[in-house]
Amino acid sequence: MKKFLKTISVVTAVSLLALTGCGKTSSGSAPKSEVAAVNDGGEPSGSNILIAYFAVAENSDVDASASASVISDGRGRMKALADMIQIATGGDLFSIQTSVDYPGDGEKLIDYAQKEQDDNARPELTSRIENLDDYDVIFIGYPTWWYDLPQVMYSFFDEYDFSGKTIVPFNSANGSRFSGTIDTIKELEPNANVIEEGLSVHESDVEGASDEVKEWVNGLGYGK
Ligand SMILES: Cc1cc2nc3c(=O)[nH]c(=O)nc-3n(C[C@H](O)[C@H](O)[C@H](O)COP(=O)(O)O)c2cc1C
C-alpha cells in the first residue's frame, strides 16, 4: 500500500492535481441508462465477441472532459482501450454503469474507492448485458484501484455467470498493472476460461496504444 501511495504521489500527483483543479461539479452530466444496449447505441454486430469495460469517466458527477481519467479526445482511458479492441476484433461494446456518481475530484475519488474497498461494497449496476448468450469471448476491462478490482467489478462478476465462456482481461494502471486481479477473476468465475495473457497499459501510454492492442488481439487469435 505504501508503494502505491508513493507511486500515486509521484506519478499521478500531476493528474490528480489537474483533476482536483478542474473538478467542477457538473449539473449537466448525462443521466445513467437503466438498461444499456450492447454496441454503444447500435445493434449487436453478430460477432461472438463482447468488450465490457468500466470507465469511471462514464460514472462520475463531473463533466467527462474535465476529468483526469480521459485522454485528449475526451474518452475515458478504459473506453479508449475498449474502442481499440472493438476496432481490432469487430466485437460489441458494453459500458458497465453504476448508480454511484464517483467523485471527479482525484483525492476524493482515491478516498472514496478505498472506503468502498474497506466496506467490501457492491455498487449497484444500472446497465445489463441483455444478450450474453450471443457471446463466447468477453474482453473485460477495468482500471486497477488500490491493487485490486474496483468494487463495481465485484458487482459485475456477482451478476453474471460466465461459465463456458472465455474471459480476456484488459486493464490500465499507473504501475501495479493487473496486481493479482486475473487470479481474482479466476476465483470469481471458476468455470470460465480466463486468459492469463491479459493486456495492461500504463495510464500514460493509453492514447498511443492502438498498435499494441491490435498486436495483442491478433496474437490471441481474435483479430478480425
Ligand atoms: C481510486 C484509484 C485507485 C488507484 N489505485 C491504483 C493502484 O493500486 N495501482 C496502480 O498502478 N494504479 C492505481 N490507480 C491509477 C489507475 O489505475 C490509472 O490511472 C488508470 O489508468 C485509470 O483508468 P481510468 O482513467 O479509465 O479510470 C488508481 C486510480 C484511482 C482513481
The ligand as a Gaussian input file, in Angstrom:
#p B3LYP/6-31G(d) Opt

LIG

0 1
 C       -9.148000       5.195000      -6.809000
 C       -7.918000       4.882000      -7.577000
 C       -7.069000       3.894000      -7.147000
 C       -5.941000       3.553000      -7.917000
 N       -5.135000       2.540000      -7.482000
 C       -4.066000       2.185000      -8.235000
 C       -3.222000       1.103000      -7.851000
 O       -3.418000       0.447000      -6.826000
 N       -2.184000       0.791000      -8.656000
 C       -1.923000       1.477000      -9.820000
 O       -0.975000       1.139000     -10.508000
 N       -2.713000       2.492000     -10.215000
 C       -3.768000       2.867000      -9.450000
 N       -4.577000       3.890000      -9.853000
 C       -4.330000       4.531000     -11.154000
 C       -5.303000       3.994000     -12.214000
 O       -5.325000       2.593000     -12.276000
 C       -4.921000       4.515000     -13.591000
 O       -4.865000       5.925000     -13.550000
 C       -5.878000       4.087000     -14.678000
 O       -5.326000       4.446000     -15.925000
 C       -7.240000       4.721000     -14.528000
 O       -8.047000       4.421000     -15.637000
 P       -9.268000       5.401000     -15.980000
 O       -8.627000       6.710000     -16.322000
 O      -10.017000       4.802000     -17.113000
 O      -10.092000       5.494000     -14.746000
 C       -5.655000       4.259000      -9.097000
 C       -6.513000       5.280000      -9.512000
 C       -7.629000       5.589000      -8.768000
 C       -8.539000       6.684000      -9.230000

